[in-house]
Amino acid sequence: MSNSKSINDALTELRIQIQKAGQEVEEKSIQIVSQVAESTKEVVSRTAPRSKGRGVGGHHLADSFVVTETGIYTSKAFYISAKKNHKYSIVHLLELGHLRPYASTPRVEGKPFMKPARDEAVSKIITEISSLISNEFSKVGN
């Protein structure tokens, strides 16, 4: 009888450790995503095209990017956008290019700066969270 009780106790303890590891992964994952979002904003700001002049009101689009956090608990999302009081409506035109009717050059080529930063961020998040999961769950049962 005592043998079955010790197995049940061990399984209960293991289940508790797995739950704790899962909670740690959730909490640390949010921190990782937040940190990566901030560093990605810096990359976007650094690589965004700048006009030759002083920009609108003396500010360039590159200086207007912000990280916005939405959601609660583990359902948080972070996104990077230009401030609404700036040139937020032209980001996609700069990124993807656009047509210029009645101009000598009918198409303005895009200058990708958001997608490369996003791709790098996704790769970094996947790598860091995979490592976090491995580390946290390697502690289970020890």
N, C-alpha and C positions, 0 to 999 in steps of 0.2 A: 504494500500500500504506500509506503513512504517513497518508493521509487517513482510511482505515478504522480505523487504530489510534487516531488522535486522537478519532474518534467513539466508539469503544469505551471509551476512557479517560474521555471526557466523560460517557457514560452510566453508567459505573461510579461516577464521582464523584457524579453526580446521585442514583443509587440510595443511596449512603452518606449523602448529605445528607437524603434523605427518611427514611431509617431513624433518623437522629439527631433529626430534627424530631419524628418519631413518639414516640421515647423521651422527649423533652422534654415533649411534650404529656401523655403518661401521668403522668410525675412531677409536673408542675405541676398537673394535674387533681386529683390526690389532695390536694395542698395547698389548692387552691381549695375542694374539697368539705369538707375538715376545717375550714377557716376559716368557711365558710358554716354548717356544723353548729353550731359554737360560737356564732356570732352568732344563729342561730335559737333555740338554747337560751335565750339571754338574752331574746329576744322572747317565747318561751313563758313563761318565768318572770315576765316583766313583765306579760303579759296574762292569765295564769291567774287564775281566780276565787279570791278569798281569803275565808275564813270571817270572820264578824264578831268571833269570839273570838280567842284566841291560837293556835288550831290544835292539832293533836295534839302533845303534849309541848312546846308553845310554838313549834312550827314549822308553817308553812303548806305546803300541797302545792306552791305556786309556788316555794318555796325548796328543793325536793327533786329538781329535774330534773337529769339528768346526760347527757352524751354518751358513748356506748359505741362503740368502734371494733372491728370484727371483720374477719377475713380477713387475707390477706397480699399483699404486692406491689401489683399493680394490681387485685386482686380485693377491695379493701377496701370495707366498708360502714360507715356511721355512723348510729346511731339515737339518738333522744332518748326517755328514759323517766324515770319517777319512781323514786326509790330504793325498793327492795323493803321496807325497814323503815318505810315511810311509807304513804300512801294510794294506792299504785300501782294498786290494784284498782278505784279509782273514777274514774280519769281519763276513761274512755269514757262513764261516766254523766254527768259534768259536761259533756263535749264534746257529747254527743248528746241528753241528757235521759233521763228515765226515769219509770216509773210509780210512784205512791205509793198502793198500795191502802189503803182504809179511811181516807183523809185527806180533808179538805174540798176540797182541790184534787188531783184524781187524777193529774195529770201535772206533773212538774217540767220546764220548758223547758231545753233545752241552751244552753250558753254557749260557742260555738265559740272556741277559742283555739289549738288545735294545727293544725287544717286551714288557717286563713289563714296561719299562720307557715310551714307546709310548702309551700303554694302559692307564697308569696313566695320561699322558698328554692329551689324547683325552677326558677322563672323566673330567679333570680339565677345559679344554676349554669349553666343553658343559655346565658345571655348571656355570662358570663365565659369559659366553655370555648369557645364559638363564636369569641369574640374571640381567645382564645389560639391556637386552630387557625389562624385567619386570619393572625395575626402570625407564628407559627412557620413556616408553609408559604410565606409571602411571602418569607422569607429563602432558600428553596431556589432554587438556580440563580444566585444573586447572588454 
